[in-house]
Amino acid sequence: MKTKPQTLFEKIWNSHVVFQKEDYPAVMYIDAHLIHEVTSPQAFAVLKKRDINIFRTDRTWATMDHNVPTKDQDKLIQEEM
């Protein structure tokens, strides 16, 4: 019996679903946390407020700075922060 071809999205989704019931959001296993300095502080504040622990903190990676100028790259970044 031949299986239906899957898109890359379907393959990734299906390999991470822990539980799924019709008309309810799927419960997913998140195997990596990719964070950056702009929105991550707000997200972690919400987790702390809701008393939600982070599972597998060893699977968290952060970028030092995800903003890279596209103009005047030969000059230092002039930003007060």
C-alpha positions as CSV (number, residue, x, y, z in Angstrom):
1,M,0.0,0.0,0.0
2,K,1.4,3.4,-1.0
3,T,1.4,6.2,1.5
4,K,0.3,9.7,0.5
5,P,3.2,12.1,-0.2
6,Q,3.6,14.7,2.5
7,T,4.9,18.3,2.3
8,L,7.9,19.3,4.4
9,F,5.5,21.1,6.7
10,E,3.3,18.0,7.1
11,K,6.4,15.8,7.9
12,I,7.6,18.2,10.6
13,W,4.1,18.7,12.0
14,N,3.3,15.0,12.2
15,S,6.6,14.1,13.8
16,H,6.0,16.6,16.6
17,V,2.3,16.0,17.4
18,V,1.9,14.5,20.9
19,F,-1.9,14.6,21.0
20,Q,-4.6,15.8,18.6
21,K,-8.4,15.8,18.9
22,E,-10.8,17.2,16.4
23,D,-11.9,20.8,17.0
24,Y,-9.1,21.3,19.6
25,P,-5.5,22.7,19.2
26,A,-2.9,20.1,18.8
27,V,-0.4,19.5,21.6
28,M,3.1,19.6,20.1
29,Y,6.5,18.6,21.4
30,I,8.9,21.5,20.9
31,D,12.4,20.1,20.6
32,A,14.2,23.4,20.3
33,H,13.8,27.0,21.5
34,L,15.2,29.7,19.3
35,I,15.2,33.1,21.1
36,H,16.4,36.6,20.4
37,E,16.6,39.9,22.3
38,V,13.5,41.6,20.9
39,T,10.5,39.4,21.9
40,S,12.0,36.7,24.1
41,P,11.9,38.8,27.3
42,Q,8.1,39.3,26.9
43,A,7.6,35.6,26.3
44,F,9.6,34.5,29.3
45,A,7.7,37.1,31.5
46,V,4.4,35.4,30.4
47,L,5.8,31.9,31.2
48,K,7.0,33.2,34.7
49,K,3.6,34.8,35.4
50,R,1.8,31.6,34.4
51,D,4.3,29.5,36.5
52,I,5.2,27.5,33.4
53,N,8.6,25.8,33.5
54,I,10.7,25.4,30.4
55,F,11.4,21.7,29.5
56,R,14.8,20.9,28.1
57,T,16.5,24.2,28.7
58,D,19.6,22.5,27.2
59,R,17.8,22.8,23.8
60,T,17.6,26.7,23.9
61,W,19.7,28.7,21.5
62,A,19.9,32.5,21.3
63,T,21.3,35.0,18.8
64,M,23.5,37.8,20.1
65,D,21.9,40.3,17.8
66,H,19.7,39.4,14.9
67,N,19.6,42.9,13.4
68,V,22.2,43.5,10.8
69,P,22.4,46.8,8.9
70,T,22.0,46.5,5.1
71,K,23.4,50.0,4.5
72,D,26.8,51.3,5.5
73,Q,28.0,47.9,6.7
74,D,31.6,49.2,6.8
75,K,30.7,51.7,9.6
76,L,30.1,51.1,13.3
77,I,26.4,50.8,14.4
78,Q,25.4,54.2,15.8
79,E,22.7,53.4,18.3
80,E,22.5,54.7,21.9
81,M,21.2,51.5,23.4
